[in-house]
Amino acid sequence: MKNSKLLTVIVLAVCFALLAVGVIFANNTEPKEVNPYYRIEYELVRVTQVVFDNYTVDDNSEHALRGSQTLNVVVLTGRYKGDTFTVSNYLGPLHEKLAKKGTVLTVTITSDSREDGYQMSVVNYDFTWLLVVMLALFCAAVIAIGRRKGVLSLLGLAVTLVTIIFVLLPLWLKGFKALPLTLAVCVYVAAVCFTLLGGVTKKTLSAMAGTVLCVLFAGVFAWVCGKIAGVSGMTMSEAEWLLDEAQTMGITLNVRGLFVAGILISSLGAVMDVAMSIASAVTELAEVNPSMTQKQLFKSGMNIGRDMIGTMTNTLILAFVGTSLNLMLIMFAAGMQPYQLFNNDDTVMEIIRGIAGSMGLVLAVPFTAYIASRRRSRGRE
C-alpha cells in the first residue's frame, strides 16, 4: 500500500512538472506578425454616459432591437487604461447588446503605430461575473456531493483545461501537427485524471489503456471516413479564417488535422467514463470472488458494459446533434431534400463526429473488460 501511494505521488509530481514545462515552452514566444504596425487588442470598457439612443423594436424579428447608440466609455484594461472614448454601439438581431450607464463591455481596439489614435468597436457584454458565479455553483455542487472525489475530479478538470488552453492551442499556433499533438494531450489528460481519482493501480492502468486504445480507434475511424468523404479541417466553416490568421502570424497551421483532433478531444471524456466504470466493476468482482476466471470476469464486464452502451451512445450522439441543430434547421428551411441534407459537407462532418466518438465509446467496453480481466490470478491489490 505504501509503495502504491509513493508511486502515485511520484507519477503526479512528474505529470505536474511536465505540465509546467509544457506551458512555459508553448508560451515562450509571441507569434510572428507579417504586419508589425497593425494591432488588434481586446479590452474592457465601462459606459460613463449614453449620449444618444436611436433604435426601434422590430416586431418582424421577434422583437429584436435595430439601430444604434452613441456611448462615452472609459477603458478599464490594457495599455489604453484610463482613456475616454466615444464609440457607436450598433444594434440588430445578431447583436442585441443594449448598454446603459455603468455597463461593462468588451471591445476591440484597432491601432496602427504609423498613425495617431485608434479605433474602437463594441463586441459584447463582460460576462466575467456570470462565469464566476456559475463556476462557483458548479464547484460547490461537485464538492458537496463528491467530497474528496469531487475535489480530485475538479483538480483533474482544471489540469485538463490548462493543458488544452495553455499547451495544446499555443502549440497548434506554433505549427505543430494537430493529430500527434492532440493524441499526446489525450494520453496525458487520461493519465492525470485516472491517477488523481484512483492512484496508480491495476484498475486505473486498465482504464487508461482502454481509453487510449479507444480514443485512438475513434481518431483513425474518423480519419478514414473523412478521407473517403473528402472532408477535413479544410471543409470546416472556420478554415478560411484560420488560414488567413496563420498567414498573418507567419506560421503554417495544420488546419486539415483539426477535424479529427476535435473528435479525439470531444470523445475523450465519455470514453474515460465508460473505461473507468468497466475497470472498476471487473476489479471489484475479482476482489469479491478471487476464484473467478478471466473468461468469467470478461463476460461480467461485457454484461455491465452492455447496459451502459445505450445511454452513453445516446448521450454522445445527442451532444453532436445538439450542436448542429441550427445547421439542420437552416437546411430544412431552405427546402433541401433528405439526400441533399445528408450529402452536405457540414452534415457529413457532424455524422462522422458522432459515429466515430460512439465507436470509441462502444469499443471501450470489450477493450477495457479484456485488459482488466487479465489480472484475475493476481489476487487482491
C-alpha positions in Angstrom: 0.0 0.0 0.0 2.8 2.4 0.9 4.6 1.6 -2.4 1.4 2.3 -4.3 0.9 5.7 -2.6 4.5 6.6 -3.2 4.3 5.7 -6.8 1.1 7.7 -7.2 2.8 10.8 -5.7 5.8 10.3 -8.0 3.6 10.0 -11.1 1.6 13.1 -10.2 4.7 15.1 -9.5 6.1 14.1 -12.9 2.8 14.9 -14.6 2.6 18.4 -13.0 6.3 19.1 -13.8 5.6 18.1 -17.4 2.6 20.5 -17.4 4.7 23.3 -16.1 7.4 22.7 -18.8 4.7 22.4 -21.5 3.1 25.7 -20.5 6.4 27.5 -20.5 7.5 26.1 -23.8 4.2 26.7 -25.5 4.0 30.3 -24.4 7.7 31.4 -24.5 7.4 33.4 -27.8 4.8 35.6 -29.4 3.5 34.5 -32.8 5.2 36.3 -35.7 3.2 39.0 -37.4 3.6 39.9 -41.1 2.5 43.5 -40.4 4.3 44.7 -37.2 2.4 48.1 -37.3 -1.2 46.9 -37.2 -2.5 45.7 -33.9 -5.9 44.5 -32.5 -6.5 44.3 -28.7 -9.4 43.0 -26.8 -10.1 45.2 -23.7 -12.9 46.1 -21.2 -14.6 49.5 -21.0 -17.3 50.9 -18.8 -20.0 53.1 -20.1 -20.0 56.5 -18.4 -22.8 58.1 -20.4 -25.3 57.1 -23.1 -25.0 60.2 -25.3 -27.7 59.2 -27.8 -30.2 56.3 -28.4 -31.5 55.7 -31.9 -33.1 52.2 -32.0 -36.5 50.6 -32.5 -38.1 47.3 -31.7 -38.6 45.2 -34.8 -41.8 43.1 -34.4 -40.9 41.1 -37.6 -37.7 39.8 -36.0 -39.1 38.5 -32.7 -38.9 42.0 -31.1 -35.2 42.4 -31.9 -33.6 45.8 -31.4 -32.5 47.7 -34.5 -30.5 50.9 -34.6 -27.5 52.3 -32.6 -26.3 54.0 -29.5 -23.6 56.6 -29.0 -21.7 55.9 -25.8 -19.0 57.6 -23.8 -16.7 54.9 -22.3 -13.6 54.7 -20.2 -11.0 52.0 -20.9 -10.5 49.6 -17.9 -7.7 47.3 -19.1 -4.6 47.3 -21.3 -2.2 50.0 -22.4 -5.0 52.5 -23.0 -6.4 52.1 -19.5 -8.0 55.3 -18.2 -8.6 56.7 -21.7 -12.1 58.1 -22.5 -13.6 57.4 -25.9 -16.9 57.9 -27.8 -18.0 54.7 -29.6 -21.0 53.7 -31.6 -22.9 50.6 -30.4 -24.8 49.1 -33.4 -27.9 47.0 -32.5 -29.5 44.3 -34.5 -31.0 40.8 -34.2 -27.5 39.3 -34.0 -26.1 42.0 -31.7 -28.7 43.0 -29.0 -26.1 44.4 -26.6 -28.1 47.4 -25.3 -25.9 49.4 -22.9 -26.7 51.9 -20.1 -24.6 53.9 -17.7 -22.3 51.6 -15.8 -22.4 48.7 -18.2 -19.1 46.9 -18.7 -18.4 45.9 -22.4 -15.7 44.0 -24.2 -14.3 46.0 -27.2 -11.7 45.6 -29.9 -9.2 48.4 -30.1 -7.5 48.7 -33.5 -4.4 50.8 -33.9 -1.6 51.5 -36.4 1.7 52.6 -34.9 2.3 54.8 -38.0 -0.8 56.8 -37.2 -2.1 58.6 -34.1 -5.1 57.4 -32.2 -7.1 54.2 -32.5 -10.5 52.8 -33.5 -12.9 51.0 -31.1 -15.7 48.6 -31.7 -18.2 47.1 -29.2 -18.1 43.2 -29.1 -20.2 42.0 -26.2 -21.1 42.4 -22.6 -18.5 41.4 -19.9 -19.7 38.1 -18.6 -16.9 37.5 -16.1 -19.2 37.9 -13.1 -21.7 35.4 -14.5 -19.0 32.8 -15.3 -17.5 33.2 -11.8 -20.9 32.6 -10.2 -21.7 29.6 -12.5 -18.3 28.1 -11.8 -18.7 28.6 -8.0 -22.1 26.9 -8.0 -20.7 24.0 -10.1 -17.7 23.5 -7.8 -19.9 23.8 -4.7 -22.2 21.1 -6.0 -19.4 18.7 -7.0 -17.6 19.1 -3.7 -20.8 18.8 -1.6 -21.8 15.6 -3.3 -18.5 14.1 -4.3 -16.5 15.3 -1.3 -12.9 14.1 -1.6 -13.5 12.5 -5.0 -15.3 15.7 -6.1 -12.2 17.8 -5.2 -10.0 15.5 -7.1 -12.2 15.5 -10.1 -12.2 19.3 -10.1 -8.4 19.2 -9.9 -8.4 16.9 -12.9 -10.8 19.2 -14.8 -8.5 22.1 -14.1 -5.5 20.2 -15.4 -7.4 19.3 -18.5 -8.4 22.9 -19.2 -4.9 24.2 -18.6 -3.4 21.6 -20.8 -5.8 22.4 -23.7 -5.8 26.2 -23.3 -2.2 26.9 -22.4 -0.4 23.9 -24.1 -2.4 22.4 -26.9 -3.7 25.7 -28.5 -0.4 27.6 -28.4 1.5 24.7 -29.8 -1.1 24.4 -32.6 -0.4 28.1 -33.3 3.3 27.3 -33.4 2.7 24.9 -36.3 2.9 21.6 -34.5 1.0 18.7 -36.2 -2.6 18.6 -34.8 -3.1 14.8 -34.6 0.0 13.6 -32.8 -0.1 16.6 -30.5 -3.7 16.0 -29.6 -3.2 12.3 -29.1 -0.3 13.1 -26.7 -2.6 15.5 -24.8 -5.3 12.9 -24.5 -2.9 10.3 -23.1 -1.6 12.9 -20.6 -5.1 14.0 -19.5 -6.2 10.4 -19.1 -3.1 9.6 -17.0 -3.5 12.6 -14.7 -7.3 12.2 -14.2 -7.1 8.5 -13.5 -4.1 8.8 -11.2 -5.9 11.6 -9.3 -9.1 9.6 -8.8 -7.7 6.1 -8.2 -3.9 6.3 -7.8 -1.5 4.0 -9.7 -3.3 0.7 -9.6 -4.2 -2.1 -11.9 -7.7 -0.7 -12.2 -6.6 2.7 -13.3 -4.0 1.3 -15.6 -6.6 -0.9 -17.2 -9.0 2.1 -17.6 -6.2 4.3 -19.1 -5.1 1.6 -21.6 -8.7 1.1 -22.7 -9.2 4.8 -23.0 -6.1 5.4 -25.1 -6.9 2.5 -27.4 -10.5 3.5 -28.0 -9.8 7.2 -28.5 -7.0 6.3 -31.0 -9.5 4.0 -32.8 -12.1 6.8 -32.9 -9.5 9.1 -34.4 -8.4 6.5 -37.0 -12.0 5.7 -37.9 -12.8 9.4 -38.3 -9.7 10.0 -40.4 -10.5 7.1 -42.8 -14.2 8.2 -43.1 -13.1 11.8 -43.7 -10.7 10.6 -46.4 -13.4 8.7 -48.2 -15.9 11.5 -47.9 -13.3 14.2 -48.8 -13.9 16.2 -45.6 -11.3 17.5 -43.2 -10.4 20.6 -41.2 -10.3 22.4 -44.6 -14.0 22.0 -45.1 -14.9 23.5 -41.7 -16.5 26.9 -41.8 -13.7 28.4 -39.8 -10.9 27.1 -42.1 -10.6 30.2 -44.3 -10.3 32.5 -41.3 -7.7 30.2 -39.7 -5.6 30.1 -42.8 -5.7 33.9 -43.1 -4.7 34.3 -39.5 -1.9 31.8 -39.9 -0.6 33.8 -42.8 -0.8 37.0 -40.8 1.1 35.4 -38.0 3.7 33.9 -40.4 3.1 30.3 -39.4 2.0 27.1 -41.1 -1.2 25.9 -39.3 -2.2 22.3 -39.7 -5.8 23.1 -40.4 -6.6 19.7 -42.1 -5.9 17.8 -38.8 -8.1 19.9 -36.7 -11.3 18.0 -37.6 -10.0 14.7 -36.3 -8.2 16.4 -33.4 -11.6 17.8 -32.3 -13.1 14.3 -32.3 -10.3 13.0 -30.2 -10.9 15.6 -27.5 -14.7 15.5 -27.6 -14.8 11.7 -27.2 -12.2 11.6 -24.5 -14.4 12.3 -21.5 -17.1 9.8 -22.4 -14.6 7.1 -23.2 -12.8 7.7 -19.9 -16.2 7.4 -18.1 -17.0 4.1 -19.6 -13.5 2.7 -19.3 -13.3 3.6 -15.6 -16.7 2.1 -14.9 -15.8 -1.2 -16.6 -12.4 -1.4 -15.0 -13.9 -0.7 -11.5 -16.6 -3.3 -11.9 -14.3 -6.0 -13.1 -11.8 -5.2 -10.4 -14.5 -5.3 -7.7 -15.7 -8.7 -8.9 -12.2 -10.0 -8.8 -11.8 -8.7 -5.2 -15.1 -10.1 -4.0 -14.6 -13.5 -5.7 -10.9 -14.2 -6.4 -11.9 -17.6 -7.8 -13.5 -16.1 -10.9 -11.6 -16.9 -14.1 -10.5 -14.4 -16.7 -13.3 -15.6 -19.0 -15.9 -15.1 -16.3 -14.6 -11.6 -15.4 -14.6 -10.6 -19.1 -18.2 -11.9 -19.5 -19.3 -10.0 -16.4 -17.6 -6.8 -17.6 -19.3 -7.2 -21.0 -22.7 -7.6 -19.4 -22.3 -4.5 -17.3 -21.0 -2.6 -20.3 -24.0 -3.5 -22.5 -26.3 -1.8 -20.0 -24.2 1.4 -20.3 -23.8 1.4 -24.1 -27.3 2.5 -24.9 -27.5 5.6 -22.7 -23.9 6.6 -23.2 -24.1 6.3 -27.0 -27.3 8.4 -27.0 -25.5 11.0 -24.8 -22.6 11.4 -27.3 -24.8 11.3 -30.4 -27.3 13.8 -29.0 -24.4 16.1 -27.9 -23.3 16.3 -31.6 -26.9 16.7 -32.8 -27.5 19.5 -30.4 -24.5 21.5 -31.7 -25.8 21.1 -35.3 -29.5 21.9 -34.7 -29.2 25.4 -36.2 -27.4 24.0 -39.3 -30.1 21.4 -39.9 -32.9 23.9 -39.3 -31.3 26.2 -42.0 -31.1 23.3 -44.4 -34.7 22.2 -43.9 -35.9 25.9 -44.1 -34.0 26.1 -47.5 -36.1 23.2 -48.8 -33.4 20.6 -49.0 -34.4 17.0 -49.7 -33.1 14.3 -47.3 -30.5 13.2 -49.8 -29.2 16.7 -50.2 -29.1 17.2 -46.4 -27.1 14.1 -45.9 -24.7 14.8 -48.8 -23.7 18.2 -47.4 -20.2 18.6 -46.1 -21.2 20.1 -42.8 -23.8 17.3 -42.2 -21.3 14.6 -43.1 -18.7 16.0 -40.7 -21.2 16.0 -37.8 -22.3 12.4 -38.6 -18.6 11.3 -38.7 -18.0 13.1 -35.4 -21.0 11.4 -33.7 -20.3 7.9 -35.1 -16.6 8.0 -34.6 -17.0 9.1 -31.0 -19.7 6.5 -30.4 -17.5 3.8 -31.9 -14.7 4.6 -29.4 -17.3 4.6 -26.6 -18.7 1.2 -27.6 -15.3 -0.4 -28.0 -14.2 0.8 -24.6 -16.4 -1.9 -23.1 -14.7 -5.0 -24.6 -11.2 -3.5 -24.7 -11.3 -2.4 -21.0 -13.1 -5.6 -19.9 -10.4 -7.7 -21.5 -7.5 -5.7 -20.1 -9.0 -5.6 -16.6 -9.9 -9.3 -16.6 -6.3 -10.3 -17.2 -5.5 -9.6 -13.6 -7.8 -12.3 -12.3 -5.0 -14.5 -10.9 -3.0 -11.8 -9.2 -5.1 -11.7 -6.0 -6.1 -8.6 -4.1 -4.2 -5.3 -4.6 
